[in-house]
Amino acid sequence: MTAPAVHATGVGKVFPSTGGEVTALTGVDLDVAAGEFVSLIGPSGCGKSTLLRLIADLDTPSAGDLAIFGKPARQARIDQDYGIAFQQAGLLPWRTVAANIALPLELHRWSRARRDARVAELADLVGLSEFVGRYPDQLSGGMQQRVAIARSLAASPQLLLMDEPFGALDEMTRERLQTELARIAAETGAAVVFVTHSIPEAVFLSDRVVVMSPRPGRITDVIDTRPGRARDEALRESPEYFTRVTAVREALHGTPLQRANER
Ligand SMILES: Nc1ncnc2c1ncn2[C@@H]1O[C@H](COP(=O)(O)OP(=O)(O)OP(=O)(O)O)[C@@H](O)[C@H]1O
């Protein structure tokens, strides 16, 4: 049996601060299966980015255990077992689109010929074949974000870690990139851990939505949002999609009756 892409047990994170300690996360138990798409959603400060950073070994947990494909997070980072795409595209401005996408392949010491072939394939995948010679400041925000996604996919990682990658985009571009990401994840079989503030985005993309709440940051609900059909434009207007959006909304904010009673 393959190890889960992410296996977290009892994960906690405490940050020191001037007014005492901040418990950013407590008691997080979460498994993300190989090939599974899981979104983290919750109000500002509930620890979504902290959890993603711990998985990526950009920070270390204060408590609990984390394994990425059965390895310690640090080893998975050294082995470059995952691709990362965050809200700011984070492209190198002095490199062309092609050279930005090729970066992980250089780190993996791919030959020039193999790199060039892979970059052409990825540029085509994200619809940027005509722009590979451009520099990041010659692209729109949506195009920059597509370059960042292509780069995160370059070495065919079996895990993608994405922190609000579409947060800064207009609604139309955002929906188009969501459809592309759903297709890419299905085609490559990669697991994805995806941080978002958008309920419809989480429901559209995910097999499961993890709902978190702050002070201290913890998981309060996990909702199955597998659509049982293709993630295409028709899904967005289907009754089952609305049902799932409502389920996640109620897990986050309570039912209309509960909210009325709180007033
Ligand atoms: N480096 C740090 N030092 C101190 N406190 C931190 C640090 N990073 C995060 N925190 C605190 O930990 C808590 C969780 O932050 P985190 O950024 O993970 O939340 P989030 O759910 O991603 O929020 P948002 O939706 O606003 O991005 C917050 O209270 C935040 O202030």
The ligand as an SDF file (V2000), in Angstrom:
LIG
                    3D

 31 33  0  0  0  0  0  0  0  0999 V2000
    5.8170   33.6910   12.2510 N   0  0  0  0  0  0  0  0  0  0  0  0
    4.8190   33.9290   13.1140 C   0  0  0  0  0  0  0  0  0  0  0  0
    5.0520   34.5000   14.3180 N   0  0  0  0  0  0  0  0  0  0  0  0
    4.0480   34.7090   15.1960 C   0  0  0  0  0  0  0  0  0  0  0  0
    2.7630   34.4010   14.9630 N   0  0  0  0  0  0  0  0  0  0  0  0
    2.4710   33.8450   13.7770 C   0  0  0  0  0  0  0  0  0  0  0  0
    3.4690   33.5780   12.7870 C   0  0  0  0  0  0  0  0  0  0  0  0
    2.8720   33.0190   11.7160 N   0  0  0  0  0  0  0  0  0  0  0  0
    1.5520   32.9450   12.0130 C   0  0  0  0  0  0  0  0  0  0  0  0
    1.3130   33.4310   13.2510 N   0  0  0  0  0  0  0  0  0  0  0  0
    0.0000   33.4770   13.9240 C   0  0  0  0  0  0  0  0  0  0  0  0
   -0.5610   32.1870   13.8550 O   0  0  0  0  0  0  0  0  0  0  0  0
   -1.9670   32.2620   13.6020 C   0  0  0  0  0  0  0  0  0  0  0  0
   -2.2940   31.4930   12.3360 C   0  0  0  0  0  0  0  0  0  0  0  0
   -1.7470   32.2010   11.2120 O   0  0  0  0  0  0  0  0  0  0  0  0
   -1.8950   31.6720    9.7140 P   0  0  0  0  0  0  0  0  0  0  0  0
   -1.1870   32.6330    8.8210 O   0  0  0  0  0  0  0  0  0  0  0  0
   -1.5120   30.2500    9.6350 O   0  0  0  0  0  0  0  0  0  0  0  0
   -3.4650   31.7820    9.5120 O   0  0  0  0  0  0  0  0  0  0  0  0
   -4.3250   31.6540    8.1690 P   0  0  0  0  0  0  0  0  0  0  0  0
   -5.4950   30.8020    8.5090 O   0  0  0  0  0  0  0  0  0  0  0  0
   -3.4710   31.1980    7.0350 O   0  0  0  0  0  0  0  0  0  0  0  0
   -4.7810   33.1520    7.9720 O   0  0  0  0  0  0  0  0  0  0  0  0
   -5.1640   33.9750    6.6300 P   0  0  0  0  0  0  0  0  0  0  0  0
   -6.4250   33.3400    6.1430 O   0  0  0  0  0  0  0  0  0  0  0  0
   -5.3750   35.3620    7.1110 O   0  0  0  0  0  0  0  0  0  0  0  0
   -4.0210   33.8360    5.6720 O   0  0  0  0  0  0  0  0  0  0  0  0
   -2.3050   33.7450   13.5430 C   0  0  0  0  0  0  0  0  0  0  0  0
   -2.7820   34.1330   14.8140 O   0  0  0  0  0  0  0  0  0  0  0  0
   -0.9860   34.3930   13.2250 C   0  0  0  0  0  0  0  0  0  0  0  0
   -0.9260   35.6940   13.7670 O   0  0  0  0  0  0  0  0  0  0  0  0
  1  2  1  0
  2  3  1  0
  2  7  2  0
  3  4  2  0
  4  5  1  0
  5  6  2  0
  6  7  1  0
  6 10  1  0
  7  8  1  0
  8  9  2  0
  9 10  1  0
 10 11  1  0
 11 12  1  0
 11 30  1  0
 12 13  1  0
 13 14  1  0
 13 28  1  0
 14 15  1  0
 15 16  1  0
 16 17  2  0
 16 18  1  0
 16 19  1  0
 19 20  1  0
 20 21  2  0
 20 22  1  0
 20 23  1  0
 23 24  1  0
 24 25  2  0
 24 26  1  0
 24 27  1  0
 28 29  1  0
 28 30  1  0
 30 31  1  0
M  END
$$$$
